Amino acid sequence: MVRGDAFRLPLLDASVDAVTVASGIRNVQDLALACAEVHRVLRVGGRLMVLGFSLPRLFGLRAIYAGCFRHVVPLIGRLIPGHPSACSYVPESGLGLLLQTGLHAGFARLASMASKQSR
């Protein structure tokens, strides 16, 4: 396991089968640059695995989940650590939308560009 900066991974090009990231992805300022760096170090067929929140696709379940995410998560954050601002930024980060659109779209775009370049 190697830990590193999302923009400058200490790995050779095409040298790993998998890249994992936990919920810290919400704090990445330049998602396109991070995707490019992950793409650089992954071997062909490699996988990016992100542990985080995403929104359910089913409308009714999505509404319930979003309500809990906006109200229950910050409440739990305030109750457990005893710090009023703990977890309050999580819903505002829009992580679910980020993972479903920005990360997937950005990485898919990079993979598409790379496959065209290798032809």
C-alpha positions in Angstrom: 0.0 0.0 0.0 1.2 3.5 -0.9 -0.2 6.7 0.4 0.3 9.9 -1.6 -0.9 13.2 -3.0 -3.9 12.8 -5.4 -2.1 15.0 -7.9 1.4 13.4 -7.7 1.2 9.7 -6.8 4.6 8.3 -6.0 4.2 5.5 -8.6 5.4 4.7 -12.1 3.2 4.9 -15.1 0.9 1.9 -15.6 2.3 0.2 -12.5 -0.7 -0.7 -10.4 -3.8 -2.9 -10.8 -5.9 -0.8 -8.4 -6.2 2.6 -6.8 -8.4 3.1 -3.8 -9.5 6.3 -2.1 -11.8 6.7 0.9 -14.2 9.5 1.5 -11.4 12.1 1.2 -12.3 12.4 -2.5 -14.7 15.1 -1.5 -11.8 17.3 -0.5 -10.0 17.0 -3.9 -9.9 20.5 -5.4 -9.2 19.5 -9.0 -11.0 16.3 -9.8 -9.9 16.2 -13.4 -6.2 16.4 -12.4 -6.7 13.6 -9.8 -8.5 11.4 -12.4 -5.6 12.0 -14.8 -3.1 11.0 -12.2 -5.0 7.8 -11.3 -5.3 7.0 -15.0 -1.5 7.5 -15.4 -0.6 4.9 -12.7 -3.2 2.3 -13.5 -2.4 -0.6 -15.8 -4.7 -1.4 -18.7 -7.8 -3.0 -17.1 -6.9 -1.6 -13.7 -9.6 -0.4 -11.3 -10.3 2.8 -9.4 -12.3 2.0 -6.2 -13.9 4.9 -4.2 -15.4 4.4 -0.8 -17.9 7.1 -0.4 -21.5 8.1 -0.6 -23.6 8.2 -3.8 -27.3 8.8 -4.4 -29.6 5.9 -5.1 -31.1 6.0 -8.6 -34.7 5.1 -7.6 -36.5 8.4 -7.2 -38.4 7.6 -3.9 -35.4 6.1 -2.3 -33.2 8.9 -3.6 -35.5 11.5 -1.9 -35.5 9.6 1.5 -31.7 9.1 1.3 -31.1 12.8 0.4 -33.2 13.9 3.3 -31.3 11.7 5.8 -28.0 12.7 4.3 -28.8 16.4 4.7 -30.3 16.2 8.2 -29.4 13.0 10.0 -25.7 12.8 9.1 -24.9 16.3 10.5 -27.1 15.5 13.6 -25.1 12.3 14.2 -21.9 14.3 13.7 -22.9 16.8 16.4 -24.0 14.0 18.9 -21.1 11.6 18.7 -18.0 13.8 18.7 -19.7 16.6 20.6 -18.5 19.2 18.1 -21.4 21.2 16.6 -19.8 21.6 13.1 -18.7 17.9 12.8 -20.1 16.4 9.6 -22.0 19.5 8.7 -19.9 20.0 5.5 -20.7 16.5 4.2 -24.1 17.2 2.7 -22.8 20.5 1.3 -19.9 18.8 -0.4 -22.4 17.2 -2.7 -20.4 14.0 -2.6 -23.1 11.9 -4.1 -23.5 14.0 -7.1 -19.7 14.4 -7.4 -19.2 10.6 -7.5 -22.0 10.0 -9.9 -21.2 12.7 -12.4 -17.8 14.3 -12.0 -15.6 11.4 -11.1 -17.3 8.8 -13.4 -17.5 11.2 -16.3 -14.0 12.5 -15.8 -12.4 9.1 -15.6 -14.5 7.8 -18.5 -13.3 10.7 -20.6 -9.7 10.1 -19.7 -10.0 6.4 -20.5 -11.6 7.2 -23.8 -8.9 9.6 -24.7 -6.2 7.1 -23.8 -7.7 4.3 -25.9 -7.8 6.7 -28.9 -4.2 7.6 -28.4 -3.1 4.0 -28.3 -4.6 3.1 -31.7 
